[in-house]
Amino acid sequence: MARLDELWRSVDGPGSPPRLDSRRIKARVNAALDADQAERKIYMKQRLRAALAAAALTLALTGTAFAATANWDGLSAWFQGDTTPAQKYVDSTVRSVSDEDYTLTVEGCAADGNTAYLTLTITALSDEAKEFIQDEHFNSIDTLALWIPSQEEEGGLRPVGFGYREVETGTADTRRFSLAADDLPYSTDMLYVWCGYMEEGKRVNIPVTPAPSVTVKVNAAGPGALDFAPFATSDSDVLTIDKITISPFTCRIEYQGPNGVQPNIRFRMADGSIYTWSQMIDINDRFKEIQNLDNIASVIVFDMEYPLDGSKPTPVEHDSALDPFTVTRMEPLEEGGGYTLPVRELTEKLGGACTWDAATGDVSCTYRDVTIVLRAGRDTALVNGKTVELRSAPAMQNGILAADWLVFEDAWGIDGFVMRETIWTAEDPGSTTINWFDWYIIP
């Protein structure tokens, strides 16, 4: 896994490294290519550090002994907010296997038809293992492997990819990991976990009971949104959505369409409020927060509303304020940095309000009840009154305040990227030219 980490970080990928790429992981990689790598690493390390701190706090509250962690659901490393709605779907049975050197313990698991989340601990037993477990080479491609039963070969197994985050244990002889297998090829009733440093055949068998899900049949065609693909445009943004499956963890859409185009659905909640895909979904079609399915009333697709209870779909008025749009691409804030956005243009095209305080130089941008306060030359922002570190200080460019993208993405729950076109040179297949265009924003 260490080698994959290095490759992921070398292209400055955000978050945890992928094991099997999905369109959302690929999206983030491509979106990151126009950013300064050193600065982005600092920013993402800060965000990851915060996530791990929250996970460590959860762990500290539940204790470090295996018996005490049985109630820890292991989902806080992958989801924001309260994970309580999924607690009833967590198998907190502690399962272990040992040899002379190590004990591999799986502390809990939760899953749906396409994903699985689990926490595990590797404990060193022998003197040699205790010395090696804290070595920088311990965490490698050999450390862990995850398998499921094969559908092609009776009795056979199929390896599956996963992302992982390490959680501090506070003890020298143990390493603890949170795993997310976000792209299982099919639903399974069993997972098998190996530690590569243990005797051959030593593994932990984990029975899987997927959380309930709801499938909505759509079978309709309409416009989507551009994907974060290497190519900036598509001949057509029309795609066909077959069905949508929603679990507490993910929203999976089965669709066909041109390369570089993705679905752009919306969710109506039980209280009548509407949330966009960008607001609700993180990478790998994973919800940003665990969902109680009773709180999602319907999905809105191509201006038709499909209730999750299976009742007849009904037309809804088109909301053009939620359609994708473009804003001017501004220059980097420093040498080697990524392209930036015009603050006022972005805010007003979203339908928000942007004001400038002549006395202080503060620019206040409000959208979705979240106010971001920026000032030229200041490398922090205020987000609803809380100080947030920026990768680079905003600056005036030809009389326009330009700022880095990530503060808007995080605060307002929007997606965006700089559109680009890669041109391959016929005379030299290894040579390419990239043409950069404006920002593409998905509210």
C-alpha positions in Angstrom: 0.0 0.0 0.0 2.9 2.4 0.6 3.8 2.3 -3.1 0.3 3.1 -4.1 0.4 5.9 -1.5 3.5 7.3 -3.2 1.9 7.2 -6.7 -1.3 8.8 -5.4 0.6 11.6 -3.7 2.9 12.1 -6.7 -0.1 13.2 -8.7 -1.3 15.2 -5.7 -4.5 13.2 -5.2 -6.7 14.3 -2.4 -7.7 12.2 0.6 -6.9 8.5 0.8 -5.4 6.6 -2.1 -7.8 4.6 -4.2 -7.4 0.8 -4.8 -9.9 0.5 -7.7 -10.6 3.8 -9.3 -14.1 5.1 -9.8 -15.2 8.0 -11.8 -15.3 10.2 -8.7 -11.7 9.3 -7.7 -10.6 9.9 -11.2 -12.4 13.2 -11.1 -10.5 14.4 -8.0 -7.2 13.4 -9.5 -7.8 15.3 -12.7 -9.2 18.3 -10.9 -6.0 18.4 -8.8 -3.6 18.5 -11.7 -3.8 22.2 -12.1 -2.9 22.9 -8.5 0.4 23.5 -6.9 1.5 20.1 -5.6 3.4 21.2 -2.6 0.7 23.5 -1.4 -2.1 21.1 -2.0 -0.3 18.4 0.0 -0.1 20.8 2.9 -3.8 21.6 2.6 -4.9 18.0 2.3 -2.7 16.9 5.1 -4.5 19.5 7.3 -7.9 18.2 6.3 -6.8 14.5 6.8 -5.3 15.4 10.1 -8.6 16.8 11.2 -10.5 13.7 10.1 -8.0 11.4 11.9 -8.2 13.6 15.0 -11.9 13.1 15.1 -11.5 9.4 14.6 -8.9 9.3 17.4 -11.2 11.2 19.7 -13.9 8.7 19.0 -11.5 5.9 19.8 -10.3 7.6 23.0 -13.9 7.9 24.2 -14.5 4.2 23.7 -11.2 2.8 25.0 -8.4 0.9 23.4 -9.2 -2.6 24.5 -10.9 -4.8 21.9 -13.9 -5.3 24.1 -14.3 -1.6 24.5 -14.1 -0.9 20.7 -17.0 -3.3 19.9 -19.4 -0.4 19.9 -17.2 1.8 17.7 -18.7 1.6 14.2 -15.6 2.6 12.3 -17.5 4.8 10.0 -16.4 8.2 11.4 -13.2 8.0 9.3 -15.2 8.0 6.1 -18.4 10.0 6.8 -19.0 13.4 8.3 -21.4 14.1 11.0 -23.4 11.7 13.1 -22.9 8.0 12.1 -25.6 6.8 14.6 -28.2 6.1 11.8 -26.0 3.3 10.6 -25.1 1.8 13.9 -27.9 -0.9 13.6 -26.2 -2.1 10.4 -22.8 -2.6 12.0 -21.5 -6.1 12.9 -19.5 -5.3 16.0 -18.5 -8.9 16.6 -14.7 -9.1 17.3 -13.0 -11.7 15.1 -9.3 -12.6 15.4 -6.6 -14.9 14.0 -3.1 -15.3 15.3 0.3 -16.9 14.6 3.6 -16.7 16.5 4.2 -13.1 15.4 0.9 -11.2 15.0 -2.8 -11.1 15.9 -5.1 -9.8 13.2 -8.4 -8.5 14.7 -11.4 -7.2 12.8 -13.4 -5.1 15.2 -16.4 -4.3 13.2 -17.9 -4.2 9.7 -20.7 -2.4 7.8 -21.7 -2.8 4.2 -24.2 -2.4 1.4 -24.3 -4.1 -2.0 -21.3 -2.3 -3.4 -19.2 -1.1 -0.4 -17.8 -2.3 2.9 -16.3 -0.5 5.8 -14.3 -2.2 8.5 -11.8 -1.5 11.3 -9.0 -3.8 12.2 -6.0 -4.0 14.4 -2.6 -5.7 13.9 -0.9 -6.6 17.2 2.7 -7.7 17.3 3.5 -10.7 19.6 7.1 -11.7 19.1 10.1 -9.5 19.8 10.9 -9.3 16.1 7.4 -8.3 15.2 7.3 -5.7 17.9 10.4 -4.2 16.4 9.1 -4.3 12.9 5.5 -3.1 13.4 6.6 0.5 13.9 9.1 0.4 11.1 8.4 2.8 8.2 8.4 -0.3 5.9 5.6 -2.1 7.8 2.8 -0.3 6.1 3.3 -1.6 2.6 1.5 -3.3 -0.3 2.0 -6.6 1.7 0.4 -5.4 4.9 -3.3 -6.1 4.2 -5.4 -7.8 1.5 -9.1 -8.0 1.1 -11.0 -10.7 -0.8 -14.5 -11.8 -1.6 -15.8 -15.2 -3.0 -15.5 -15.5 -6.7 -18.6 -15.8 -8.9 -16.7 -17.5 -11.7 -14.8 -20.2 -9.8 -16.5 -22.3 -7.1 -14.5 -22.1 -4.0 -12.3 -19.4 -5.5 -11.6 -15.9 -4.3 -11.4 -12.5 -5.9 -9.2 -9.6 -4.6 -10.9 -6.3 -4.1 -9.4 -2.8 -3.8 -9.8 -0.6 -0.8 -8.8 2.7 0.6 -7.5 3.0 4.2 -6.8 5.4 6.9 -4.6 4.7 9.9 -5.9 5.5 13.4 -3.6 6.1 16.3 -3.8 3.4 19.0 -1.6 4.9 21.7 0.3 1.7 22.0 3.7 0.7 20.5 2.8 -2.9 19.6 -0.4 -2.3 17.6 -1.4 -0.6 14.3 -5.1 0.1 13.6 -6.7 0.8 10.2 -10.1 1.9 8.9 -10.8 0.3 5.5 -13.3 1.3 2.8 -13.9 -1.0 -0.1 -15.9 1.4 -2.2 -16.2 -0.5 -5.4 -17.1 -4.1 -4.8 -17.9 -5.8 -8.1 -21.0 -7.5 -6.7 -22.8 -8.0 -3.5 -21.2 -10.5 -1.2 -22.1 -12.3 2.0 -18.4 -12.8 3.1 -15.2 -10.8 3.3 -11.8 -12.3 3.9 -8.9 -10.2 5.4 -5.3 -11.2 5.3 -2.1 -9.7 6.9 0.8 -10.4 4.6 3.2 -10.8 7.5 1.4 -13.7 9.0 1.5 -17.4 8.1 -0.1 -18.5 4.9 -3.8 -19.4 5.3 -4.2 -17.2 8.4 -7.2 -14.9 7.7 -10.3 -13.4 9.3 -13.6 -14.4 7.8 -16.2 -11.7 8.1 -19.9 -12.5 7.4 -21.6 -9.6 5.6 -25.2 -8.6 5.9 -25.7 -5.6 3.6 -27.7 -2.7 4.9 -31.2 -2.3 3.3 -31.4 -0.2 0.1 -34.0 1.3 -2.1 -33.9 1.0 -5.9 -35.8 3.5 -8.1 -36.3 2.6 -11.8 -35.9 5.6 -14.1 -35.4 4.5 -17.7 -35.2 8.0 -19.0 -32.8 10.2 -20.9 -31.8 13.8 -20.4 -28.9 16.2 -19.7 -26.1 15.4 -17.3 -23.1 17.4 -16.2 -19.5 17.3 -17.5 -17.3 14.9 -15.6 -13.9 15.8 -14.3 -12.3 14.1 -17.3 -9.1 15.0 -19.2 -11.3 16.3 -22.0 -13.1 19.5 -21.4 -16.1 19.1 -23.6 -18.4 16.4 -25.0 -20.4 16.3 -28.2 -23.5 15.7 -26.2 -24.4 15.9 -22.5 -27.4 13.6 -22.9 -27.3 10.3 -21.1 -29.8 7.6 -20.1 -30.3 6.7 -16.5 -31.6 3.1 -15.9 -32.0 3.0 -12.1 -30.8 4.5 -8.9 -30.0 2.5 -5.7 -29.7 4.3 -2.4 -28.4 2.8 0.8 -27.5 4.6 4.0 -23.9 4.8 2.7 -24.1 5.3 -1.1 -26.1 6.4 -4.1 -25.4 4.3 -7.1 -26.6 5.3 -10.6 -26.7 2.9 -13.5 -26.5 4.9 -16.7 -25.2 5.1 -20.3 -23.9 8.1 -22.0 -20.9 9.8 -23.7 -17.5 9.8 -22.1 -17.0 12.8 -19.8 -20.7 13.1 -18.8 -22.1 12.1 -15.5 -25.6 12.1 -13.9 -26.6 15.2 -12.0 -29.6 14.2 -9.9 -31.2 15.9 -6.8 -32.7 14.7 -3.6 -35.9 15.8 -2.0 -35.8 15.3 1.7 -38.8 14.4 3.9 -39.0 18.0 5.1 -39.4 19.2 1.5 -35.9 20.7 1.1 -33.9 19.9 -2.0 -30.2 19.0 -2.0 -28.0 18.5 -5.1 -25.6 15.7 -5.9 -22.7 18.0 -5.1 -24.1 18.8 -1.6 -24.8 15.1 -0.8 -22.2 13.0 -2.4 -18.5 12.6 -1.8 -16.1 10.5 -3.8 -17.0 7.0 -4.9 -20.7 7.8 -4.9 -20.5 7.8 -1.1 -22.8 10.1 0.9 -20.9 12.8 2.8 -23.0 11.9 5.8 -24.8 8.6 6.7 -28.4 8.7 5.6 -31.5 7.6 7.3 -33.5 6.5 4.2 -36.7 7.7 5.9 -35.4 11.2 5.5 -35.1 11.0 1.7 -38.5 11.2 0.1 -37.6 11.1 -3.6 -34.9 11.7 -6.3 -35.3 14.3 -9.0 -34.1 13.2 -12.4 -34.6 15.2 -15.7 -37.3 17.3 -14.0 -39.3 14.2 -12.9 -39.6 13.3 -9.3 -39.3 9.6 -8.4 -40.6 8.8 -4.8 -38.6 6.2 -3.0 -41.8 4.5 -1.9 -42.4 3.4 -5.4 -45.3 5.6 -6.2 -45.8 7.2 -9.6 -43.3 9.8 -10.7 -44.5 13.4 -11.2 -43.1 16.3 -13.1 -41.4 19.2 -11.3 -40.5 22.7 -12.4 -37.0 23.0 -13.7 -34.7 25.0 -11.4 -32.1 26.7 -13.7 -30.3 28.0 -10.6 -29.0 24.4 -10.1 -27.7 23.9 -13.6 -23.9 23.8 -14.3 -22.3 27.0 -15.5 -18.9 28.5 -16.3 -16.9 31.3 -14.7 -13.8 33.0 -15.8 -10.5 31.2 -15.2 -8.2 33.5 -13.3 -4.4 33.3 -12.9 -2.6 31.4 -10.1 -2.0 33.3 -6.9 1.6 32.3 -6.8 4.1 30.6 -9.1 3.3 27.0 -9.7 -0.2 27.3 -8.1 -3.5 26.3 -9.6 -5.9 28.5 -11.5 -8.2 30.6 -9.3 -11.8 32.0 -9.6 -13.3 35.5 -9.6 -15.0 35.7 -6.2 -17.9 38.0 -7.2 -18.7 36.3 -10.5 -18.8 32.9 -8.9 -21.0 34.0 -6.0 -23.5 35.9 -8.2 -23.8 33.2 -10.8 -24.6 30.8 -8.0 -27.4 33.2 -7.0 -25.6 34.3 -3.8 -24.8 37.8 -2.6 -21.3 39.5 -2.6 -20.5 42.7 -0.8 -17.3 44.7 -0.2 -16.5 46.6 2.9 -14.4 49.6 1.8 -13.2 50.3 5.4 -11.7 46.8 6.0 -11.3 45.5 2.5 -13.3 42.4 3.4 -15.4 40.7 0.7 -18.3 38.8 2.1 -19.9 36.1 -0.1 -23.1 34.3 1.0 -24.6 31.3 -0.6 -26.7 28.4 1.0 -26.7 30.3 4.3 -22.9 30.1 4.5 -20.9 33.3 4.5 -17.3 33.3 3.4 -15.3 36.5 4.2 -12.1 37.0 2.2 -9.5 39.8 2.1 -6.8 40.4 -0.5 -3.4 39.4 1.0 -4.9 37.5 4.0 -4.2 33.7 4.0 -7.2 32.9 6.2 -10.9 33.2 5.6 -13.9 33.3 7.9 -16.6 30.7 7.2 -19.7 31.5 9.2 -17.3 33.2 11.7 -14.8 30.4 11.9 -11.2 30.9 10.8 -10.2 28.6 7.9 -6.6 28.3 6.5 -6.3 29.0 2.8 -3.7 27.5 0.5 -2.9 31.0 -0.8 -4.0 34.5 0.0 -6.6 36.0 -2.4 -5.3 38.8 -4.6 -6.6 41.5 -6.9 -6.1 40.7 -10.6 -7.0 43.5 -13.0 -9.3 45.0 -10.3 -11.0 41.6 -9.6 -10.6 39.6 -6.4 -9.4 36.1 -7.2 -9.3 33.3 -4.7 -8.5 29.6 -4.5 -11.2 27.1 -5.3 -11.2 24.8 -2.2 -12.7 27.2 0.3 -15.8 27.5 -1.9 -16.1 23.7 -2.5 -15.9 22.9 1.2 -18.1 25.7 2.5 -20.8 25.7 -0.1 -21.0 22.0 -1.2 -20.3 22.6 -4.9 -18.2 20.8 -7.5 -16.0 22.5 -10.0 -12.9 22.1 -12.2 -11.0 24.0 -14.9 -12.1 22.5 -18.3 -9.2 21.4 -20.5 -8.6 19.6 -23.7 -5.7 17.3 -24.3 -4.3 17.1 -27.8 -2.1 14.2 -28.8 0.6 14.9 -31.4 0.3 12.5 -34.3 4.0 12.6 -35.1 5.0 11.9 -31.5 2.4 9.7 -29.7 4.0 10.5 -26.3 3.7 14.2 -26.8 0.6 16.2 -25.7 -0.6 19.7 -25.6 -3.2 20.9 -23.0 -5.5 23.7 -23.8 -7.1 25.3 -20.7 -10.6 26.8 -20.6 -12.9 28.4 -18.0 -14.1 26.9 -14.7 -17.1 24.5 -14.9 -19.2 24.7 -11.8 -21.8 22.2 -10.6 -24.0 23.7 -7.8 
